[in-house]
Amino acid sequence: MGANKHFKKSAVLNQIKHLERKLEYPSNKDIDFDRTHLNYSLTPKREISPYEYYKKRLNEISVKTERKDINYASGWVITKPKELDEKYEQRFFIEVYNFLKERYGGEKNVISAEVHKDEKGEPHLHFMFIPVTKNTPNQNMMKVIEYFEKKENQGKNNSEAGRELGVDRKTVRRYRKCEREDVKKEKLSSREVINKKDLITFHSDLEEYLNKKKIPAKIVSGITKKNGGNKTVEELKAQEREIER
């Protein structure tokens, strides 16, 4: 029903192009380009492209750029249940989009949302977003900012400030020119957003949400994965352990 995936920085642009069917040489051989006109977009209407918006949003949050292994984007692929009447299809995807948007921090974190009907099997929604969570500011950074906000401290050198703050002068030098506006209240973290609880509760929460919207979609089947059903709790836990840190 739903599958989760993460994307490194180098993969984000290609994934966006793939979802918009703008890749010149797509690797997916199941795409029937005679049916691509049936696809439709639920991506928020913006004055800039999804990729430009993605870069803009990253600048608003804390990102550990020194790390090369972090995930810069995450996504869900949600497939329409076979038994769901076609008359519910568009409402189904719109409400799935609304569920995902609300679950992962609102429209500000949405990169792309595309419904594909040009592949084998049932239509499906690709929802791509930036995994954002609350950021706890660096304590040393805050110490230095607060220290130099006081007029009587502004003329002191880094060594003096460091002694009074209990930090080394390199730390003072690093943060001396920072202001409160530089402190990010949010950060990038797929590990914290797509955690064990999120994975385990995802399908049942989605089904409950759709039920409230009067869409008769069976999400939690009770069938084993071997027979094509949902993942077990242990499988979801295993998936969570594989998330890149």
Accessible surface in RSA format (square Angstrom, percent):
REM  Atomic radii and reference values for relative SASA: ProtOr
REM  Chains: A
REM  Algorithm: Lee & Richards
REM  Probe-radius: 1.40
REM  Slices: 20
REM RES _ NUM      All-atoms   Total-Side   Main-Chain    Non-polar    All polar
REM                ABS   REL    ABS   REL    ABS   REL    ABS   REL    ABS   REL
RES MET A   1    62.16  32.2  12.19   8.1  49.97 119.0  15.97  13.6  46.19  61.2
RES GLY A   2     8.32  10.3   0.00   N/A   8.32  10.3   1.23   3.4   7.09  15.9
RES ALA A   3    51.53  47.4  49.35  76.2   2.18   5.0  50.47  71.1   1.05   2.8
RES ASN A   4    20.92  14.4   1.59   1.5  19.33  46.5   0.00   0.0  20.92  20.2
RES LYS A   5   128.77  62.8 124.66  76.5   4.10   9.8  76.39  68.8  52.38  55.8
RES HIS A   6    36.26  19.8  17.81  12.4  18.44  47.2  17.73  18.3  18.53  21.6
RES PHE A   7    13.89   7.0  12.20   7.6   1.70   4.4  13.89   8.4   0.00   0.0
RES LYS A   8    64.66  31.5  62.87  38.6   1.79   4.3  52.40  47.2  12.26  13.1
RES LYS A   9   128.59  62.7 118.26  72.6  10.33  24.6  70.30  63.3  58.29  62.1
RES SER A  10   106.44  89.9  71.60  95.6  34.84  80.3  58.34 124.2  48.10  67.4
RES ALA A  11    39.36  36.2  33.91  52.3   5.45  12.4  38.51  54.2   0.85   2.3
RES VAL A  12     0.05   0.0   0.05   0.0   0.00   0.0   0.05   0.0   0.00   0.0
RES LEU A  13    64.46  35.9  64.04  45.8   0.42   1.1  64.04  45.0   0.42   1.1
RES ASN A  14    85.26  58.8  84.33  81.5   0.92   2.2  14.61  35.2  70.65  68.3
RES GLN A  15    34.56  19.3  31.89  23.3   2.67   6.4   3.60   7.7  30.96  23.5
RES ILE A  16     4.20   2.4   4.20   3.1   0.00   0.0   4.20   3.0   0.00   0.0
RES LYS A  17    79.43  38.7  79.43  48.7   0.00   0.0  31.37  28.2  48.06  51.2
RES HIS A  18    33.01  18.0  32.26  22.4   0.75   1.9  16.47  17.0  16.54  19.2
RES LEU A  19     3.57   2.0   1.26   0.9   2.31   5.8   1.26   0.9   2.31   6.2
RES GLU A  20    47.52  27.3  26.77  20.3  20.75  49.4  11.79  22.8  35.74  29.2
RES ARG A  21    37.23  15.6  10.58   5.4  26.65  63.5  14.22  19.4  23.01  13.9
RES LYS A  22   139.57  68.1 113.71  69.8  25.86  61.6  73.73  66.4  65.84  70.1
RES LEU A  23    52.05  29.0  39.08  28.0  12.97  32.6  39.65  27.8  12.39  33.4
RES GLU A  24   138.49  79.5 108.20  81.9  30.29  72.1  48.96  94.7  89.54  73.1
RES TYR A  25   185.78  86.7 159.99  91.0  25.80  67.1 126.42  95.0  59.36  73.2
RES PRO A  26    27.33  19.9  19.83  18.1   7.50  27.3  19.89  16.4   7.44  46.2
RES SER A  27   103.01  87.0  81.93 109.3  21.08  48.6  52.17 111.1  50.84  71.2
RES ASN A  28    43.71  30.1  31.34  30.3  12.38  29.8  17.91  43.1  25.80  24.9
RES LYS A  29   181.94  88.8 149.08  91.5  32.86  78.2 107.40  96.7  74.54  79.4
RES ASP A  30    65.11  45.6  57.21  56.9   7.90  18.7   4.93  11.6  60.18  60.0
RES ILE A  31    16.76   9.5   0.62   0.5  16.15  38.9   0.62   0.4  16.15  43.8
RES ASP A  32    59.72  41.8  54.38  54.1   5.34  12.6  24.31  57.2  35.41  35.3
RES PHE A  33   115.96  58.0  95.82  59.3  20.14  52.4  95.84  58.1  20.12  57.6
RES ASP A  34   123.01  86.2 105.32 104.8  17.69  41.8  30.18  71.0  92.83  92.6
RES ARG A  35   100.27  42.1 100.27  51.1   0.00   0.0  31.77  43.4  68.51  41.5
RES THR A  36    32.88  23.4  29.55  30.0   3.33   7.9  29.55  39.7   3.33   5.0
RES HIS A  37   145.68  79.6 108.83  75.6  36.85  94.3  93.92  96.8  51.76  60.2
RES LEU A  38    70.06  39.0  59.47  42.5  10.59  26.6  63.30  44.5   6.77  18.2
RES ASN A  39    29.29  20.2  12.86  12.4  16.43  39.6  12.23  29.4  17.06  16.5
RES TYR A  40    52.56  24.5  44.17  25.1   8.39  21.8  52.55  39.5   0.01   0.0
RES SER A  41    50.41  42.6  28.45  38.0  21.95  50.6  24.12  51.4  26.29  36.8
RES LEU A  42    34.26  19.1  22.43  16.0  11.83  29.7  27.84  19.6   6.42  17.3
RES THR A  43    18.57  13.2  12.98  13.2   5.59  13.3  12.94  17.4   5.63   8.5
RES PRO A  44    16.45  12.0   1.12   1.0  15.33  55.7  11.04   9.1   5.41  33.6
RES LYS A  45   189.43  92.4 158.23  97.1  31.20  74.3 116.70 105.0  72.73  77.5
RES ARG A  46    65.72  27.6  26.67  13.6  39.05  93.0  29.48  40.3  36.24  22.0
RES GLU A  47   183.29 105.2 141.20 106.8  42.09 100.2  63.57 122.9 119.72  97.7
RES ILE A  48    74.91  42.6  60.57  45.1  14.34  34.6  68.09  49.0   6.82  18.5
RES SER A  49    55.55  46.9  42.62  56.9  12.93  29.8  45.04  95.9  10.51  14.7
RES PRO A  50    21.21  15.5  19.99  18.2   1.21   4.4  21.15  17.5   0.06   0.4
RES TYR A  51    58.58  27.4  58.26  33.1   0.32   0.8  24.10  18.1  34.49  42.5
RES GLU A  52    79.34  45.6  76.52  57.9   2.82   6.7  28.22  54.6  51.12  41.7
RES TYR A  53    26.04  12.2  26.04  14.8   0.00   0.0  16.94  12.7   9.10  11.2
RES TYR A  54     4.72   2.2   4.72   2.7   0.00   0.0   4.50   3.4   0.23   0.3
RES LYS A  55    83.06  40.5  80.72  49.5   2.35   5.6  44.56  40.1  38.50  41.0
RES LYS A  56   105.97  51.7 100.86  61.9   5.11  12.2  77.79  70.0  28.18  30.0
RES ARG A  57     7.35   3.1   6.87   3.5   0.48   1.1   1.22   1.7   6.13   3.7
RES LEU A  58    21.35  11.9  18.09  12.9   3.26   8.2  18.29  12.8   3.07   8.2
RES ASN A  59   112.20  77.4  97.10  93.8  15.11  36.4  28.47  68.5  83.73  80.9
RES GLU A  60    80.06  46.0  63.05  47.7  17.01  40.5  36.55  70.7  43.51  35.5
RES ILE A  61     4.93   2.8   0.00   0.0   4.93  11.9   0.00   0.0   4.93  13.4
RES SER A  62    35.47  30.0  30.18  40.3   5.29  12.2   5.98  12.7  29.49  41.3
RES VAL A  63    30.25  19.9   9.66   8.7  20.59  49.6  10.39   9.0  19.86  53.9
RES LYS A  64   118.70  57.9 113.85  69.9   4.85  11.5  65.22  58.7  53.48  57.0
RES THR A  65    89.33  63.5  80.44  81.6   8.89  21.2  50.96  68.5  38.37  58.0
RES GLU A  66   128.37  73.7 100.57  76.1  27.81  66.2  69.92 135.3  58.45  47.7
RES ARG A  67    83.53  35.1  76.42  39.0   7.11  16.9  32.58  44.5  50.94  30.9
RES LYS A  68   183.85  89.7 150.29  92.2  33.56  79.9 109.53  98.6  74.31  79.2
RES ASP A  69    62.45  43.7  59.42  59.1   3.03   7.2  34.55  81.3  27.90  27.8
RES ILE A  70    19.54  11.1  18.07  13.5   1.47   3.5  18.51  13.3   1.03   2.8
RES ASN A  71     4.43   3.1   0.47   0.5   3.96   9.5   0.00   0.0   4.43   4.3
RES TYR A  72    12.92   6.0  12.92   7.4   0.00   0.0   8.17   6.1   4.75   5.9
RES ALA A  73     0.00   0.0   0.00   0.0   0.00   0.0   0.00   0.0   0.00   0.0
RES SER A  74     0.00   0.0   0.00   0.0   0.00   0.0   0.00   0.0   0.00   0.0
RES GLY A  75     5.38   6.6   0.00   N/A   5.38   6.6   5.17  14.2   0.21   0.5
RES TRP A  76     5.38   2.2   4.03   2.0   1.35   3.2   4.03   2.1   1.35   2.2
RES VAL A  77    47.12  31.0  45.63  41.3   1.49   3.6  45.63  39.7   1.49   4.0
RES ILE A  78     0.00   0.0   0.00   0.0   0.00   0.0   0.00   0.0   0.00   0.0
RES THR A  79    46.48  33.1  46.12  46.8   0.36   0.9  27.02  36.3  19.46  29.4
RES LYS A  80     7.21   3.5   6.06   3.7   1.14   2.7   1.78   1.6   5.43   5.8
RES PRO A  81    13.98  10.2   4.07   3.7   9.91  36.0  13.98  11.5   0.00   0.0
RES LYS A  82   170.42  83.1 146.20  89.7  24.22  57.7  88.65  79.8  81.76  87.1
RES GLU A  83   118.92  68.3  82.12  62.1  36.80  87.6  67.43 130.4  51.49  42.0
RES LEU A  84     5.73   3.2   0.80   0.6   4.92  12.4   2.74   1.9   2.99   8.1
RES ASP A  85    78.04  54.7  65.73  65.4  12.31  29.1  23.95  56.4  54.10  54.0
RES GLU A  86   140.34  80.6 126.54  95.7  13.80  32.9  40.37  78.1  99.97  81.6
RES LYS A  87   157.39  76.8 118.62  72.8  38.77  92.3  75.65  68.1  81.74  87.1
RES TYR A  88    48.07  22.4  48.07  27.3   0.00   0.0  15.80  11.9  32.27  39.8
RES GLU A  89    16.95   9.7  16.93  12.8   0.02   0.0   5.60  10.8  11.34   9.3
RES GLN A  90   103.37  57.8 101.05  73.8   2.32   5.5  25.21  53.7  78.15  59.3
RES ARG A  91   107.39  45.1 106.01  54.0   1.38   3.3  58.63  80.1  48.77  29.6
RES PHE A  92     0.00   0.0   0.00   0.0   0.00   0.0   0.00   0.0   0.00   0.0
RES PHE A  93     0.00   0.0   0.00   0.0   0.00   0.0   0.00   0.0   0.00   0.0
RES ILE A  94    67.10  38.2  66.96  49.9   0.14   0.3  67.10  48.3   0.00   0.0
RES GLU A  95    29.77  17.1  29.77  22.5   0.00   0.0   0.50   1.0  29.27  23.9
RES VAL A  96     0.00   0.0   0.00   0.0   0.00   0.0   0.00   0.0   0.00   0.0
RES TYR A  97    18.35   8.6  18.35  10.4   0.00   0.0  16.95  12.7   1.39   1.7
RES ASN A  98    33.36  23.0  33.36  32.2   0.00   0.0   4.13   9.9  29.23  28.3
RES PHE A  99    14.57   7.3  13.58   8.4   1.00   2.6  13.68   8.3   0.89   2.6
RES LEU A 100     0.00   0.0   0.00   0.0   0.00   0.0   0.00   0.0   0.00   0.0
RES LYS A 101    50.67  24.7  50.05  30.7   0.62   1.5  12.30  11.1  38.37  40.9
RES GLU A 102   113.01  64.9  87.06  65.9  25.95  61.8  39.44  76.3  73.57  60.1
RES ARG A 103    65.17  27.4  32.68  16.7  32.50  77.4  24.79  33.9  40.39  24.5
RES TYR A 104     9.98   4.7   3.71   2.1   6.27  16.3   8.41   6.3   1.57   1.9
RES GLY A 105    41.73  51.5   0.00   N/A  41.73  51.5  30.72  84.3  11.02  24.7
RES GLY A 106    24.11  29.7   0.00   N/A  24.11  29.7  22.22  61.0   1.88   4.2
RES GLU A 107    89.47  51.4  83.89  63.5   5.58  13.3  20.34  39.3  69.13  56.4
RES LYS A 108    99.85  48.7  92.58  56.8   7.27  17.3  57.72  52.0  42.13  44.9
RES ASN A 109     1.93   1.3   1.90   1.8   0.02   0.1   0.72   1.7   1.21   1.2
RES VAL A 110     1.15   0.8   1.14   1.0   0.02   0.0   1.15   1.0   0.00   0.0
RES ILE A 111     0.07   0.0   0.07   0.0   0.00   0.0   0.07   0.0   0.00   0.0
RES SER A 112     0.09   0.1   0.09   0.1   0.00   0.0   0.00   0.0   0.09   0.1
RES ALA A 113     0.00   0.0   0.00   0.0   0.00   0.0   0.00   0.0   0.00   0.0
RES GLU A 114    17.59  10.1  17.59  13.3   0.00   0.0   0.20   0.4  17.39  14.2
RES VAL A 115     0.12   0.1   0.00   0.0   0.12   0.3   0.00   0.0   0.12   0.3
RES HIS A 116     1.17   0.6   0.82   0.6   0.35   0.9   0.82   0.8   0.35   0.4
RES LYS A 117    51.30  25.0  47.54  29.2   3.76   9.0  12.36  11.1  38.95  41.5
RES ASP A 118     0.27   0.2   0.00   0.0   0.27   0.6   0.27   0.6   0.00   0.0
RES GLU A 119    33.31  19.1  19.62  14.8  13.69  32.6   5.07   9.8  28.24  23.1
RES LYS A 120   165.10  80.5 141.05  86.5  24.06  57.3  99.82  89.8  65.28  69.5
RES GLY A 121    68.94  85.0   0.00   N/A  68.94  85.0  38.41 105.4  30.53  68.4
RES GLU A 122    48.70  28.0  40.50  30.6   8.20  19.5   4.63   9.0  44.07  36.0
RES PRO A 123    20.60  15.0  18.92  17.2   1.68   6.1  20.30  16.8   0.30   1.8
RES HIS A 124    18.46  10.1  18.46  12.8   0.00   0.0  10.13  10.4   8.33   9.7
RES LEU A 125     0.00   0.0   0.00   0.0   0.00   0.0   0.00   0.0   0.00   0.0
RES HIS A 126    23.09  12.6  22.83  15.9   0.27   0.7  20.02  20.6   3.08   3.6
RES PHE A 127     2.17   1.1   0.55   0.3   1.63   4.2   0.83   0.5   1.34   3.8
RES MET A 128     2.46   1.3   2.46   1.6   0.00   0.0   2.46   2.1   0.00   0.0
RES PHE A 129     0.56   0.3   0.56   0.3   0.00   0.0   0.56   0.3   0.00   0.0
RES ILE A 130     0.10   0.1   0.07   0.1   0.03   0.1   0.07   0.0   0.03   0.1
RES PRO A 131     0.33   0.2   0.00   0.0   0.33   1.2   0.33   0.3   0.00   0.0
RES VAL A 132    19.04  12.5   2.67   2.4  16.36  39.4   2.67   2.3  16.36  44.4
RES THR A 133    36.17  25.7  27.64  28.0   8.53  20.3  10.50  14.1  25.67  38.8
RES LYS A 134   172.32  84.1 157.03  96.3  15.30  36.4 102.20  92.0  70.12  74.7
RES ASN A 135    23.26  16.0  18.71  18.1   4.55  10.9   0.00   0.0  23.26  22.5
RES THR A 136   113.03  80.4  95.74  97.1  17.29  41.2  63.82  85.7  49.21  74.4
RES PRO A 137    45.21  33.0  38.73  35.3   6.49  23.6  40.47  33.4   4.75  29.5
RES ASN A 138    72.73  50.2  57.95  56.0  14.78  35.6  23.63  56.9  49.10  47.5
RES GLN A 139   141.42  79.1 133.42  97.5   8.01  19.1  41.77  88.9  99.65  75.6
RES ASN A 140    53.62  37.0  52.75  51.0   0.87   2.1   1.20   2.9  52.42  50.7
RES MET A 141    26.84  13.9  26.84  17.8   0.00   0.0  11.94  10.1  14.90  19.7
RES MET A 142    37.93  19.6  37.93  25.1   0.00   0.0  37.93  32.2   0.00   0.0
RES LYS A 143    88.41  43.1  84.48  51.8   3.93   9.4  52.52  47.3  35.89  38.2
RES VAL A 144     0.42   0.3   0.28   0.3   0.14   0.3   0.28   0.2   0.14   0.4
RES ILE A 145     5.56   3.2   1.78   1.3   3.78   9.1   4.18   3.0   1.38   3.7
RES GLU A 146    75.57  43.4  73.96  56.0   1.62   3.9  18.81  36.4  56.76  46.3
RES TYR A 147    18.32   8.6  14.35   8.2   3.98  10.3  18.06  13.6   0.26   0.3
RES PHE A 148    23.30  11.7  16.70  10.3   6.60  17.2  17.27  10.5   6.03  17.3
RES GLU A 149    86.27  49.5  58.82  44.5  27.46  65.4  41.46  80.2  44.81  36.6
RES LYS A 150   116.44  56.8 110.44  67.8   6.00  14.3  59.49  53.6  56.95  60.7
RES LYS A 151   177.13  86.4 161.33  99.0  15.80  37.6 103.82  93.4  73.31  78.1
RES GLU A 152   127.52  73.2  99.83  75.5  27.69  65.9  64.98 125.7  62.54  51.1
RES ASN A 153    10.72   7.4  10.72  10.4   0.00   0.0   0.00   0.0  10.72  10.4
RES GLN A 154    92.58  51.8  78.51  57.4  14.06  33.5  24.76  52.7  67.81  51.4
RES GLY A 155    78.85  97.2   0.00   N/A  78.85  97.2  42.65 117.0  36.19  81.1
RES LYS A 156    56.06  27.3  54.26  33.3   1.80   4.3  33.88  30.5  22.18  23.6
RES ASN A 157    82.86  57.1  77.57  75.0   5.30  12.8  38.54  92.7  44.32  42.8
RES ASN A 158    34.84  24.0  32.42  31.3   2.42   5.8   6.56  15.8  28.28  27.3
RES SER A 159    45.04  38.1  40.01  53.4   5.02  11.6  22.32  47.5  22.71  31.8
RES GLU A 160    61.53  35.3  60.96  46.1   0.57   1.4  10.49  20.3  51.04  41.7
RES ALA A 161     0.00   0.0   0.00   0.0   0.00   0.0   0.00   0.0   0.00   0.0
RES GLY A 162     1.72   2.1   0.00   N/A   1.72   2.1   1.29   3.5   0.43   1.0
RES ARG A 163   174.90  73.4 144.39  73.6  30.51  72.6  79.18 108.2  95.73  58.0
RES GLU A 164   105.54  60.6  66.71  50.5  38.83  92.4  41.70  80.7  63.84  52.1
RES LEU A 165    32.30  18.0  19.84  14.2  12.46  31.3  23.49  16.5   8.81  23.7
RES GLY A 166    66.49  82.0   0.00   N/A  66.49  82.0  36.49 100.1  30.00  67.2
RES VAL A 167    25.49  16.8   7.41   6.7  18.08  43.6  17.13  14.9   8.35  22.7
RES ASP A 168    89.25  62.5  75.45  75.1  13.79  32.6  43.89 103.3  45.36  45.2
RES ARG A 169   126.05  52.9 122.06  62.2   3.99   9.5  25.11  34.3 100.94  61.2
RES LYS A 170   126.51  61.7 123.52  75.8   2.99   7.1  65.28  58.8  61.24  65.2
RES THR A 171    13.96   9.9  13.94  14.1   0.02   0.0   1.11   1.5  12.85  19.4
RES VAL A 172     0.00   0.0   0.00   0.0   0.00   0.0   0.00   0.0   0.00   0.0
RES ARG A 173   127.55  53.6 114.35  58.3  13.19  31.4  52.42  71.6  75.13  45.5
RES ARG A 174   160.15  67.2 131.23  66.9  28.92  68.9  51.29  70.1 108.87  66.0
RES TYR A 175    26.63  12.4  26.44  15.0   0.19   0.5  14.36  10.8  12.27  15.1
RES ARG A 176    71.26  29.9  58.93  30.0  12.33  29.4  25.56  34.9  45.70  27.7
RES LYS A 177   196.48  95.9 170.36 104.5  26.12  62.2 120.36 108.3  76.12  81.1
RES CYS A 178    32.63  24.7  23.53  26.2   9.10  21.4   1.13   2.9  31.50  34.0
RES GLU A 179   107.28  61.6 105.94  80.1   1.35   3.2  31.37  60.7  75.91  62.0
RES ARG A 180   116.12  48.8 105.29  53.7  10.83  25.8  51.06  69.8  65.06  39.4
RES GLU A 181   144.38  82.9 111.99  84.7  32.39  77.1  73.81 142.8  70.57  57.6
RES ASP A 182    68.18  47.8  56.76  56.5  11.41  27.0  15.64  36.8  52.54  52.4
RES VAL A 183    25.62  16.9  13.88  12.6  11.75  28.3  14.80  12.9  10.82  29.3
RES LYS A 184    70.40  34.3  65.34  40.1   5.06  12.0  38.93  35.0  31.47  33.5
RES LYS A 185   171.69  83.8 162.51  99.7   9.18  21.9 106.81  96.1  64.88  69.1
RES GLU A 186    39.86  22.9  39.45  29.8   0.41   1.0  16.72  32.3  23.15  18.9
RES LYS A 187    48.67  23.7  48.67  29.9   0.00   0.0  12.45  11.2  36.22  38.6
RES LEU A 188    20.40  11.4   1.63   1.2  18.77  47.2   1.63   1.1  18.77  50.5
RES SER A 189    19.10  16.1  12.02  16.0   7.08  16.3  11.98  25.5   7.12  10.0
RES SER A 190     5.68   4.8   2.81   3.7   2.87   6.6   0.00   0.0   5.68   8.0
RES ARG A 191   117.43  49.3 113.97  58.1   3.46   8.2  24.55  33.6  92.88  56.3
RES GLU A 192    82.29  47.2  67.03  50.7  15.26  36.3  32.08  62.1  50.20  41.0
RES VAL A 193    24.59  16.2  12.85  11.6  11.74  28.3  18.07  15.7   6.52  17.7
RES ILE A 194     0.00   0.0   0.00   0.0   0.00   0.0   0.00   0.0   0.00   0.0
RES ASN A 195    54.39  37.5  54.39  52.6   0.00   0.0  15.86  38.2  38.53  37.2
RES LYS A 196   100.48  49.0  98.97  60.7   1.51   3.6  47.39  42.7  53.09  56.6
RES LYS A 197   156.57  76.4 149.66  91.8   6.90  16.4  96.89  87.2  59.68  63.6
RES ASP A 198    14.23  10.0  10.85  10.8   3.38   8.0   7.79  18.3   6.44   6.4
RES LEU A 199     0.15   0.1   0.14   0.1   0.01   0.0   0.14   0.1   0.01   0.0
RES ILE A 200    56.64  32.2  41.40  30.8  15.23  36.7  41.40  29.8  15.23  41.3
RES THR A 201    38.66  27.5  37.92  38.4   0.74   1.8  35.58  47.8   3.07   4.6
RES PHE A 202     0.07   0.0   0.07   0.0   0.00   0.0   0.07   0.0   0.00   0.0
RES HIS A 203    17.84   9.7  17.75  12.3   0.08   0.2  12.58  13.0   5.26   6.1
RES SER A 204    56.87  48.1  50.33  67.2   6.55  15.1  40.04  85.3  16.83  23.6
RES ASP A 205    48.51  34.0  44.69  44.5   3.82   9.0   9.95  23.4  38.56  38.5
RES LEU A 206     0.00   0.0   0.00   0.0   0.00   0.0   0.00   0.0   0.00   0.0
RES GLU A 207    28.09  16.1  28.09  21.3   0.00   0.0   4.65   9.0  23.44  19.1
RES GLU A 208    94.82  54.4  91.57  69.3   3.24   7.7  33.36  64.5  61.46  50.2
RES TYR A 209    35.00  16.3  32.56  18.5   2.45   6.4  31.95  24.0   3.05   3.8
RES LEU A 210     0.00   0.0   0.00   0.0   0.00   0.0   0.00   0.0   0.00   0.0
RES ASN A 211    80.34  55.4  67.85  65.6  12.49  30.1  25.03  60.2  55.31  53.5
RES LYS A 212   146.09  71.3 119.65  73.4  26.44  62.9  79.56  71.6  66.53  70.9
RES LYS A 213    81.38  39.7  74.41  45.7   6.97  16.6  24.01  21.6  57.37  61.1
RES LYS A 214   163.36  79.7 148.32  91.0  15.04  35.8 101.02  90.9  62.34  66.4
RES ILE A 215     1.10   0.6   0.00   0.0   1.10   2.7   0.48   0.3   0.62   1.7
RES PRO A 216    81.69  59.5  56.10  51.1  25.59  93.0  69.11  57.1  12.58  78.2
RES ALA A 217     3.40   3.1   0.00   0.0   3.40   7.7   0.78   1.1   2.62   6.9
RES LYS A 218   116.27  56.7 105.16  64.5  11.11  26.5  63.51  57.2  52.76  56.2
RES ILE A 219     2.83   1.6   0.00   0.0   2.83   6.8   0.00   0.0   2.83   7.7
RES VAL A 220    58.13  38.3  54.56  49.4   3.57   8.6  54.56  47.4   3.57   9.7
RES SER A 221    43.96  37.1  20.06  26.8  23.90  55.1  21.69  46.2  22.28  31.2
RES GLY A 222    73.22  90.3   0.00   N/A  73.22  90.3  41.43 113.7  31.79  71.2
RES ILE A 223    89.99  51.2  80.95  60.3   9.03  21.8  86.16  62.0   3.82  10.4
RES THR A 224    74.37  52.9  69.84  70.8   4.54  10.8  71.70  96.3   2.67   4.0
RES LYS A 225   105.50  51.5  95.51  58.6  10.00  23.8  52.20  47.0  53.30  56.8
RES LYS A 226   197.33  96.3 157.56  96.7  39.77  94.7 112.18 101.0  85.15  90.7
RES ASN A 227   109.35  75.4  79.00  76.3  30.35  73.1  21.13  50.8  88.22  85.3
RES GLY A 228    69.96  86.3   0.00   N/A  69.96  86.3  35.52  97.5  34.44  77.1
RES GLY A 229    17.54  21.6   0.00   N/A  17.54  21.6   5.83  16.0  11.71  26.2
RES ASN A 230    23.75  16.4  16.49  15.9   7.26  17.5  17.09  41.1   6.67   6.4
RES LYS A 231    62.36  30.4  47.37  29.1  14.99  35.7  22.65  20.4  39.71  42.3
RES THR A 232    66.44  47.3  58.50  59.3   7.94  18.9  63.03  84.7   3.41   5.2
RES VAL A 233    75.97  50.0  72.19  65.4   3.78   9.1  72.19  62.7   3.78  10.3
RES GLU A 234   110.81  63.6 108.13  81.8   2.68   6.4  61.69 119.3  49.12  40.1
RES GLU A 235    60.48  34.7  54.71  41.4   5.77  13.7  30.49  59.0  29.99  24.5
RES LEU A 236    13.57   7.6  13.35   9.6   0.22   0.6  13.42   9.4   0.15   0.4
RES LYS A 237    60.25  29.4  59.83  36.7   0.42   1.0  16.63  15.0  43.63  46.5
RES ALA A 238    36.28  33.4  35.16  54.3   1.12   2.5  35.50  50.0   0.77   2.0
RES GLN A 239    37.54  21.0  32.47  23.7   5.07  12.1  25.36  54.0  12.18   9.2
RES GLU A 240    39.45  22.7  36.16  27.4   3.30   7.9   0.00   0.0  39.45  32.2
RES ARG A 241   161.24  67.7 135.31  69.0  25.92  61.7  67.39  92.1  93.85  56.9
RES GLU A 242   139.98  80.4 115.70  87.5  24.28  57.8  47.69  92.3  92.28  75.3
RES ILE A 243    12.69   7.2   4.38   3.3   8.32  20.0   6.35   4.6   6.34  17.2
RES GLU A 244    79.55  45.7  74.86  56.6   4.70  11.2  12.93  25.0  66.63  54.4
RES ARG A 245   143.79  60.4 131.28  66.9  12.51  29.8  56.95  77.8  86.84  52.6
END  Absolute sums over single chains surface
CHAIN  1 A    14686.4      12101.2       2585.2       7365.6       7320.8
END  Absolute sums over all chains
TOTAL         14686.4      12101.2       2585.2       7365.6       7320.8
